[in-house]
């Protein structure tokens, strides 16, 4: 499963970095989701090593600092689900955040309306429950055919249901959530002769909704590479490149009532924007997530979130300090890892491909840089022996430079003075990382943020089926850089929890950005007796092409 959206936490869990949208009492709101991961992603799956509400506090605080309003808790039917939901709701309340449940229909069935309604009645009365129009907000991953009226009856309270149904299956839903946040071919794979963009999906949903609220998806990346060493083998990418910047720019002009970030903690599909150090078990993803932080994606989104919540069409007025955010894959597409990669043996999974991930050729061998500037300046990007200089305007700018092996360096100058300058902690290499095809992105910032290493539980399966000799330890140092500027959104590291077997896990959470005021028809979003969180600053960029297709799980 692809974790759902970024609505703070899919029960801490997922795929939706936190999978379903959450909102707060503000003109516009945002949310993220947390989830667990396994063959499919549930909110709580990979985070069942959390032993108290305080284990969720750092996620809540970091999301709130970025302007996210809520976490979607994507859940399955594990024995620990209720325990983790209790912790998440308690932590959200303690940190002035909201949460909501997103039911994952990789685990639930459409015949369980009464079971679903009963669970909603248990958690819908809690103080941190997200409400829209004073109704308990509920979402899902898939679930087409579920009797929503039966769910409402079983819950015994007013519900605002925004499921991840196909547009044609709107029925009595109050809104719909679109999970497909990447360009695709309409069949859950990278574009081929057919290229469906994310905006194509926007059009399908908004047309079907006929004025009802739309939960628009935003995601930074997609790459997954599970081999036959696990039962949920899958190996493909969606072209991501500058998608994060482009989609946020598109969001500012789209005018959707809600935005859901996909995801907060879906490490297995590489679309996490939350910290690697957040407590979670390793379902095998550490092979491509170790030393690959994505905190810079969250930092870049902050001004865009703020702009979105303010109803602004550009991000310029919401950039408070100069910042460079850069990302790239660790190897060139030409690298050959066939003799050592974990995806070289056959598997019966329909999502599995031998060798390089399906769709790898749709990715660019490029280093991507977004410059968020308070005034015009000059940006220099050096990738190995390739160096290019760009004139950047005040506001958000995006640049792309051909990847070169070796050191990666970045600088911002203005009026002959160095404003920001520094080297990345990760070089680009010509061969393989630990013998694997790794199409995940390394994300860095200037000014540099604090270290964000995987903890012990998050490295448990690192060496499983690994042919190359690699240690299951983080190896990045601490970045240092010259110049001035505010630090990136801080990552708060958690101590690792005690290890336990990683049995059934599900996908990571997604983050959710709330409503944009659009006249009388816009729903009011609120959380019980809490101070409205500061707006997130969305990043403005040229519209991105993304697609609507069957949900990729």
C-alpha positions as CSV (number, residue, x, y, z in Angstrom):
1,X,0.0,0.0,0.0
2,X,1.2,3.4,-0.5
3,X,0.5,5.2,2.7
4,X,-2.3,7.5,2.4
5,X,-1.9,11.1,2.8
6,X,-0.1,13.2,5.1
7,X,-2.8,14.0,7.6
8,X,-0.8,13.7,10.6
9,X,-0.8,10.3,11.5
10,X,-2.5,7.2,10.4
11,X,-2.8,6.0,13.7
12,X,0.4,6.6,13.7
13,X,1.0,5.2,11.0
14,X,0.7,6.2,7.7
15,X,0.4,6.3,4.5
16,X,-1.0,9.2,4.8
17,X,1.8,10.7,6.8
18,X,-0.6,10.4,8.5
19,X,-3.1,9.3,6.2
20,X,-6.2,11.4,6.3
21,X,-6.7,15.1,6.4
22,X,-7.0,16.9,9.6
23,X,-7.9,20.5,10.2
24,X,-8.1,23.1,13.0
25,X,-10.0,26.1,13.9
26,X,-8.5,28.4,11.3
27,X,-9.5,29.7,7.9
28,X,-7.4,27.0,6.4
29,X,-6.1,24.0,8.1
30,X,-3.6,21.3,7.4
31,X,-3.1,17.7,8.6
32,X,-0.8,14.8,8.5
33,X,-1.2,11.1,9.0
34,X,0.9,8.4,10.6
35,X,0.7,4.8,9.6
36,X,2.3,1.5,9.9
37,X,3.6,-0.4,7.0
38,X,3.6,-3.9,5.7
39,X,2.1,-5.6,2.7
40,X,-0.4,-2.8,3.0
41,X,-0.1,0.2,5.2
42,X,-2.1,0.8,8.3
43,X,-1.7,3.8,10.4
44,X,-0.4,2.0,13.5
45,X,1.6,-0.8,12.0
46,X,5.2,0.4,12.1
47,X,4.7,2.4,15.2
48,X,3.6,-0.2,17.6
49,X,6.9,0.2,19.6
50,X,5.5,3.3,21.2
51,X,4.8,2.8,24.9
52,X,3.1,6.1,26.0
53,X,1.5,9.2,24.7
54,X,4.8,11.0,25.0
55,X,6.2,8.9,22.2
56,X,4.0,10.9,19.9
57,X,4.8,14.3,21.3
58,X,7.8,15.1,19.0
59,X,5.7,14.2,15.8
60,X,2.9,16.5,17.1
61,X,5.3,19.4,17.9
62,X,7.2,19.2,14.7
63,X,4.1,19.1,12.5
64,X,2.5,21.9,14.5
65,X,5.6,24.0,14.0
66,X,5.3,23.6,10.3
67,X,1.6,24.6,10.3
68,X,0.0,21.2,10.0
69,X,-3.3,21.1,11.8
70,X,-4.0,17.4,12.3
71,X,-2.8,13.8,11.8
72,X,-4.8,11.2,10.0
73,X,-4.4,7.9,11.9
74,X,-4.5,5.1,9.3
75,X,-5.5,1.9,11.1
76,X,-5.9,-1.8,10.4
77,X,-7.0,-4.5,12.8
78,X,-3.9,-5.3,14.8
79,X,-4.1,-6.1,18.5
80,X,-2.2,-2.9,19.4
81,X,-4.4,-0.6,17.4
82,X,-6.6,0.7,20.3
83,X,-3.5,1.2,22.5
84,X,-1.8,3.3,19.9
85,X,-4.9,5.2,19.0
86,X,-5.3,6.1,22.7
87,X,-1.7,7.3,22.9
88,X,-2.1,9.4,19.7
89,X,-5.3,11.1,20.8
90,X,-3.8,11.8,24.2
91,X,-0.6,13.3,22.7
92,X,-2.6,15.4,20.2
93,X,-4.7,16.9,23.0
94,X,-1.6,17.6,25.1
95,X,0.0,19.4,22.1
96,X,-3.0,21.3,20.8
97,X,-3.2,19.2,17.7
98,X,-6.1,17.3,16.2
99,X,-6.3,13.7,14.9
100,X,-8.9,11.6,13.1
101,X,-9.2,7.9,12.1
102,X,-8.6,6.7,8.5
103,X,-9.8,3.2,8.1
104,X,-7.6,1.1,5.8
105,X,-9.6,-1.2,3.6
106,X,-6.6,-3.4,2.9
107,X,-7.7,-4.7,6.3
108,X,-11.3,-3.7,6.8
109,X,-14.1,-4.9,4.6
110,X,-17.1,-3.0,3.3
111,X,-19.4,-5.4,5.4
112,X,-18.0,-3.9,8.6
113,X,-20.1,-0.7,8.8
114,X,-21.2,-1.4,12.3
115,X,-17.7,-2.2,13.6
116,X,-16.4,1.0,12.0
117,X,-19.2,3.1,13.4
118,X,-18.6,1.6,16.9
119,X,-14.9,2.6,16.8
120,X,-15.8,6.1,15.7
121,X,-18.2,6.4,18.6
122,X,-15.3,5.5,21.0
123,X,-12.8,8.0,19.7
124,X,-15.1,10.7,18.3
125,X,-15.9,12.0,21.7
126,X,-12.2,12.6,22.7
127,X,-11.0,16.2,23.0
128,X,-8.4,16.0,20.1
129,X,-10.9,14.7,17.6
130,X,-10.9,16.7,14.4
131,X,-14.3,18.2,13.6
132,X,-15.6,19.9,10.5
133,X,-18.9,21.8,10.7
134,X,-19.0,20.5,14.3
135,X,-19.1,16.9,12.9
136,X,-16.6,14.2,13.6
137,X,-14.2,13.9,10.7
138,X,-13.6,10.4,9.3
139,X,-11.6,9.1,6.3
140,X,-10.4,6.0,4.7
141,X,-8.0,4.4,2.3
142,X,-10.2,2.9,-0.4
143,X,-13.5,1.3,0.9
144,X,-15.7,1.9,-2.1
145,X,-19.1,0.2,-1.5
146,X,-19.1,0.9,2.3
147,X,-22.6,1.8,3.5
148,X,-21.9,5.3,4.9
149,X,-25.4,5.7,6.3
150,X,-25.0,2.5,8.3
151,X,-21.7,3.8,9.6
152,X,-23.4,7.0,10.7
153,X,-26.2,5.0,12.4
154,X,-23.7,2.8,14.3
155,X,-21.6,5.8,15.4
156,X,-24.6,7.6,16.8
157,X,-23.1,11.0,16.2
158,X,-22.9,13.6,13.4
159,X,-20.1,12.6,11.0
160,X,-18.2,14.4,8.3
161,X,-17.1,11.5,6.1
162,X,-14.3,12.1,3.5
163,X,-13.3,8.7,2.2
164,X,-10.8,7.7,-0.5
165,X,-13.5,6.5,-2.9
166,X,-13.4,6.8,-6.6
167,X,-15.1,9.9,-7.9
168,X,-18.0,7.9,-9.4
169,X,-18.8,6.5,-6.0
170,X,-19.5,9.7,-4.1
171,X,-22.8,8.5,-2.7
172,X,-23.6,10.2,0.6
173,X,-20.0,11.1,1.4
174,X,-19.5,14.7,2.6
175,X,-16.2,15.1,0.7
176,X,-13.7,12.8,-1.1
177,X,-10.0,12.3,-0.6
178,X,-7.8,11.7,-3.6
179,X,-4.8,9.5,-2.8
180,X,-3.1,9.5,-6.2
181,X,-0.5,12.2,-5.7
182,X,2.0,11.2,-8.5
183,X,2.0,11.2,-12.3
184,X,1.0,7.7,-13.4
185,X,-0.4,5.5,-16.2
186,X,-3.8,5.0,-14.8
187,X,-2.9,1.5,-13.6
188,X,-0.8,2.3,-10.5
189,X,2.5,2.5,-12.3
190,X,4.7,5.3,-13.7
191,X,3.5,7.0,-16.9
192,X,4.1,5.1,-20.1
193,X,2.2,5.8,-23.3
194,X,-0.5,7.1,-20.9
195,X,0.4,10.0,-18.6
196,X,-2.3,11.0,-16.0
197,X,-1.2,14.0,-14.0
198,X,-2.2,14.9,-10.5
199,X,-4.2,17.8,-11.9
200,X,-6.1,15.3,-14.0
201,X,-7.2,13.7,-10.8
202,X,-8.1,17.0,-9.3
203,X,-10.4,17.6,-12.3
204,X,-12.1,14.2,-12.0
205,X,-12.8,14.6,-8.3
206,X,-13.9,18.2,-8.3
207,X,-16.2,17.5,-11.2
208,X,-17.8,14.6,-9.5
209,X,-18.1,16.4,-6.2
210,X,-20.2,19.2,-7.7
211,X,-19.2,21.8,-5.1
212,X,-18.7,19.4,-2.1
213,X,-15.3,19.7,-0.4
214,X,-12.2,18.1,-2.0
215,X,-9.2,16.7,-0.1
216,X,-6.4,17.3,-2.5
217,X,-3.2,15.2,-2.2
218,X,0.4,16.5,-2.0
219,X,3.4,14.2,-2.0
220,X,7.1,14.6,-2.3
221,X,8.4,11.3,-3.6
222,X,7.6,7.7,-4.3
223,X,10.0,4.7,-4.4
224,X,9.6,1.3,-3.0
225,X,12.0,-1.7,-3.3
226,X,10.9,-4.7,-1.2
227,X,12.3,-8.0,-2.4
228,X,11.2,-11.6,-1.9
229,X,12.7,-11.5,1.6
230,X,9.3,-10.2,2.7
231,X,5.8,-11.3,1.8
232,X,4.8,-7.9,0.5
233,X,7.4,-7.6,-2.3
234,X,7.0,-4.6,-4.5
235,X,9.4,-2.6,-6.6
236,X,8.4,0.5,-8.5
237,X,8.7,4.3,-8.6
238,X,6.5,7.2,-9.7
239,X,8.4,10.2,-11.3
240,X,8.9,12.7,-8.5
241,X,11.8,15.0,-9.3
242,X,10.5,18.5,-8.7
243,X,7.0,17.3,-7.9
244,X,7.0,18.6,-4.3
245,X,7.6,22.1,-5.4
246,X,5.4,22.0,-8.4
247,X,2.4,20.5,-6.6
248,X,2.5,23.1,-3.8
249,X,2.5,25.8,-6.4
250,X,-0.4,24.2,-8.0
251,X,-2.2,23.8,-4.7
252,X,-2.1,27.6,-4.2
253,X,-4.2,28.1,-7.4
254,X,-6.4,25.0,-7.1
255,X,-8.5,26.4,-4.2
256,X,-9.3,23.0,-2.6
257,X,-10.9,23.1,0.8
258,X,-8.4,20.6,2.3
259,X,-4.9,19.3,1.5
260,X,-3.5,16.1,2.7
261,X,0.2,15.4,2.7
262,X,1.2,11.9,1.7
263,X,2.8,11.1,4.0
264,X,4.4,11.7,7.4
265,X,6.0,8.3,8.0
266,X,5.6,6.0,5.1
267,X,9.2,5.0,4.9
268,X,8.6,2.0,2.8
269,X,7.3,4.0,-0.1
270,X,9.8,6.9,0.5
271,X,7.2,9.6,0.7
272,X,7.8,10.4,4.4
273,X,8.4,14.1,5.3
274,X,8.6,13.4,9.0
275,X,11.8,12.5,10.9
276,X,13.6,9.2,10.5
277,X,14.2,9.3,14.2
278,X,10.5,9.1,15.0
279,X,9.9,5.7,16.8
280,X,9.0,2.9,14.4
281,X,9.8,-0.6,13.6
282,X,11.7,-1.6,10.4
283,X,9.6,-3.5,7.9
284,X,12.6,-3.7,5.6
285,X,12.7,-0.1,4.4
286,X,15.9,0.8,6.3
287,X,17.8,-0.5,3.3
288,X,16.8,2.6,1.4
289,X,16.0,5.0,4.2
290,X,19.1,4.8,6.3
291,X,21.1,8.1,5.9
292,X,18.3,9.5,3.7
293,X,16.5,12.2,5.8
294,X,13.5,14.1,4.3
295,X,13.2,16.8,6.9
296,X,14.0,19.4,4.2
297,X,10.7,18.6,2.4
298,X,8.8,19.6,5.5
299,X,10.9,22.7,5.9
300,X,10.2,23.7,2.2
301,X,6.5,23.2,2.7
302,X,6.1,25.5,5.7
303,X,5.7,28.8,3.8
304,X,3.5,27.1,1.2
305,X,1.2,25.8,4.0
306,X,1.0,29.3,5.4
307,X,0.1,30.7,2.0
308,X,-2.5,28.0,1.4
309,X,-4.2,28.7,4.7
310,X,-4.2,32.4,4.0
311,X,-5.8,31.9,0.6
312,X,-2.8,33.4,-1.1
313,X,-1.9,32.6,-4.7
314,X,1.9,33.0,-4.2
315,X,4.2,32.1,-1.4
316,X,6.4,35.2,-1.5
317,X,4.9,37.0,1.5
318,X,5.3,33.9,3.7
319,X,9.0,33.4,3.3
320,X,10.5,34.7,6.5
321,X,14.2,33.9,5.9
322,X,16.5,32.7,3.1
323,X,16.7,29.0,2.6
324,X,18.0,26.5,0.1
325,X,16.4,23.0,0.0
326,X,18.1,20.4,-2.2
327,X,17.5,16.8,-3.0
328,X,18.8,14.0,-5.3
329,X,19.2,10.3,-5.5
330,X,22.4,8.8,-4.2
331,X,23.4,7.1,-7.5
332,X,23.0,7.5,-11.3
333,X,20.4,5.5,-13.1
334,X,23.2,3.8,-15.0
335,X,24.5,2.1,-11.9
336,X,24.3,-1.7,-12.2
337,X,23.5,-3.6,-9.1
338,X,22.1,-6.8,-10.6
339,X,24.6,-9.1,-8.9
340,X,23.9,-7.9,-5.4
341,X,20.4,-6.3,-5.3
342,X,17.6,-7.9,-3.2
343,X,15.1,-7.7,-6.0
344,X,16.9,-10.2,-8.3
345,X,15.0,-13.2,-7.3
346,X,11.4,-14.0,-8.5
347,X,8.3,-13.2,-6.5
348,X,4.6,-13.9,-7.2
349,X,3.6,-10.4,-6.1
350,X,1.8,-8.4,-8.8
351,X,3.6,-5.2,-7.6
352,X,7.1,-6.8,-8.0
353,X,9.6,-6.3,-10.8
354,X,13.1,-7.9,-11.0
355,X,16.1,-5.6,-11.0
356,X,15.7,-1.8,-11.2
357,X,12.3,-0.5,-10.0
358,X,9.6,-0.3,-12.6
359,X,9.4,3.3,-13.9
360,X,13.1,4.1,-13.0
361,X,13.6,5.6,-16.5
362,X,11.0,8.3,-15.8
363,X,13.3,9.8,-13.2
364,X,15.9,12.4,-14.1
365,X,19.6,12.2,-13.2
366,X,19.4,15.6,-11.6
367,X,20.1,17.6,-8.4
368,X,17.0,19.7,-7.5
369,X,17.2,22.9,-5.6
370,X,14.4,25.1,-4.3
371,X,15.5,28.6,-3.2
372,X,13.2,30.4,-0.8
373,X,14.4,34.0,-0.8
374,X,13.5,37.2,1.0
375,X,15.1,39.2,-1.9
376,X,16.8,38.4,-5.2
377,X,20.2,36.6,-5.1
378,X,22.5,34.2,-7.0
379,X,22.4,30.5,-6.4
380,X,25.3,28.3,-7.3
381,X,25.0,24.5,-7.5
382,X,28.0,22.2,-7.8
383,X,27.4,18.5,-8.4
384,X,30.7,16.7,-8.8
385,X,32.4,18.5,-11.7
386,X,29.1,20.1,-12.9
387,X,28.6,23.7,-11.7
388,X,25.9,26.1,-12.6
389,X,24.9,29.6,-11.4
390,X,21.3,30.9,-11.5
391,X,19.8,34.3,-10.9
392,X,17.0,33.8,-8.4
393,X,14.1,36.2,-7.6
394,X,12.5,37.0,-4.3
395,X,10.1,34.2,-3.5
396,X,10.2,30.5,-4.4
397,X,12.6,29.4,-7.2
398,X,13.3,25.9,-8.5
399,X,16.5,24.8,-10.3
400,X,17.8,21.5,-11.8
401,X,21.4,20.5,-12.5
402,X,22.8,17.4,-14.1
403,X,24.0,14.9,-11.4
404,X,27.8,14.5,-11.1
405,X,29.5,12.0,-9.0
406,X,31.3,13.2,-5.9
407,X,30.7,16.2,-3.5
408,X,27.5,18.3,-3.7
409,X,27.8,21.9,-2.8
410,X,25.4,24.8,-2.7
411,X,25.7,28.6,-2.2
412,X,23.6,31.7,-2.1
413,X,25.2,35.1,-2.7
414,X,23.7,38.6,-2.7
415,X,25.4,41.9,-3.5
416,X,28.8,40.2,-3.6
417,X,28.4,38.7,-0.1
418,X,27.9,35.0,0.8
419,X,24.5,34.5,2.5
420,X,24.5,30.7,2.6
421,X,27.2,28.2,1.6
422,X,27.8,24.5,2.4
423,X,28.4,20.9,1.3
424,X,25.9,18.1,1.5
425,X,26.7,15.2,3.9
426,X,26.0,12.7,1.1
427,X,28.1,12.3,-2.1
428,X,26.6,10.9,-5.3
429,X,28.3,7.7,-6.3
430,X,28.5,5.8,-9.6
431,X,27.9,2.3,-8.2
432,X,25.5,0.9,-5.6
433,X,24.6,1.8,-2.1
434,X,25.0,-1.3,0.0
435,X,24.7,-3.3,-3.3
436,X,21.1,-2.0,-3.9
437,X,19.2,0.0,-6.4
438,X,18.2,3.0,-4.2
439,X,15.8,5.4,-5.9
440,X,15.0,7.3,-2.7
441,X,15.9,10.9,-2.3
442,X,18.4,12.5,0.0
443,X,17.2,15.9,1.2
444,X,19.3,18.6,2.7
445,X,19.0,22.3,3.6
446,X,21.0,25.5,4.1
447,X,21.0,26.5,6.8
448,X,21.5,22.9,7.8
449,X,19.1,21.2,10.2
450,X,20.1,18.9,13.1
451,X,21.0,15.3,12.6
452,X,18.1,12.9,12.0
453,X,19.3,9.3,12.3
454,X,17.2,6.1,12.3
455,X,17.0,4.6,15.8
456,X,17.6,1.0,16.7
457,X,14.1,-0.3,16.0
458,X,14.1,1.4,12.6
459,X,17.2,-0.6,11.6
460,X,16.2,-4.1,12.7
461,X,15.8,-5.5,9.2
462,X,18.6,-3.7,7.5
463,X,20.9,-6.7,6.9
464,X,18.1,-9.1,5.9
465,X,19.0,-10.7,2.5
466,X,21.7,-8.1,2.0
467,X,24.5,-9.4,-0.2
468,X,26.9,-6.5,0.3
469,X,28.7,-5.9,3.6
470,X,27.1,-2.9,5.3
471,X,26.6,-2.1,8.9
472,X,23.1,-1.3,10.3
473,X,24.2,2.1,11.6
474,X,23.6,5.7,10.5
475,X,26.8,7.1,9.0
476,X,26.0,10.8,8.2
477,X,28.0,13.4,10.2
478,X,26.8,16.8,11.3
479,X,26.5,19.5,8.6
480,X,28.3,22.8,9.0
481,X,27.8,25.8,6.7
482,X,28.7,29.5,6.4
483,X,26.3,32.3,6.1
484,X,23.1,33.4,7.9
485,X,19.5,32.4,8.0
486,X,17.0,30.5,10.1
487,X,17.6,26.9,10.7
488,X,15.3,24.4,9.0
489,X,12.2,23.1,10.9
490,X,13.9,21.2,13.7
491,X,13.9,17.4,14.0
492,X,13.4,16.2,17.6
493,X,15.1,12.9,18.0
494,X,13.5,10.2,20.2
495,X,15.4,7.5,22.0
496,X,14.9,4.1,20.4
497,X,12.4,1.8,22.0
498,X,13.2,-1.7,22.9
499,X,13.2,-4.0,19.9
500,X,10.5,-6.5,19.1
501,X,9.7,-8.8,16.2
502,X,8.4,-6.9,13.2
503,X,5.4,-9.1,12.3
504,X,2.4,-7.4,10.8
505,X,3.1,-3.8,10.0
506,X,1.4,-1.2,7.9
507,X,2.1,2.0,6.1
508,X,3.1,5.5,7.4
509,X,1.0,8.5,8.1
510,X,0.2,11.5,6.0
511,X,-0.1,15.1,6.8
512,X,-3.2,17.1,6.2
513,X,-3.6,20.7,5.4
514,X,-7.1,22.0,6.0
515,X,-9.7,24.1,4.3
516,X,-9.3,27.1,2.2
517,X,-12.0,29.7,2.6
518,X,-14.1,29.8,-0.5
519,X,-17.3,31.5,0.4
520,X,-20.4,30.3,2.3
521,X,-20.0,26.7,0.9
522,X,-16.7,26.2,2.7
523,X,-17.0,23.9,5.8
524,X,-15.9,25.3,9.1
525,X,-13.1,23.3,10.6
526,X,-12.5,23.1,14.3
527,X,-11.0,21.2,17.2
528,X,-12.4,21.3,20.7
529,X,-11.4,24.4,22.7
530,X,-7.9,24.8,21.3
531,X,-5.9,27.8,20.1
532,X,-5.6,27.9,16.4
533,X,-2.3,26.7,15.2
534,X,-0.1,29.1,13.1
535,X,-0.7,28.9,9.4
536,X,1.7,26.8,7.2
537,X,3.4,28.4,4.4
538,X,2.8,26.6,1.2
539,X,5.4,26.8,-1.5
540,X,4.5,28.4,-4.8
541,X,5.7,26.8,-8.0
542,X,4.7,26.0,-11.5
543,X,1.8,23.4,-11.7
544,X,2.9,19.9,-11.5
545,X,1.5,17.1,-13.5
546,X,0.2,14.3,-11.4
547,X,-2.3,11.6,-11.8
548,X,-5.4,10.0,-10.6
549,X,-5.4,6.3,-10.9
550,X,-6.2,3.2,-8.8
551,X,-4.7,3.7,-5.4
552,X,-1.2,2.2,-5.3
553,X,-1.0,-0.2,-2.4
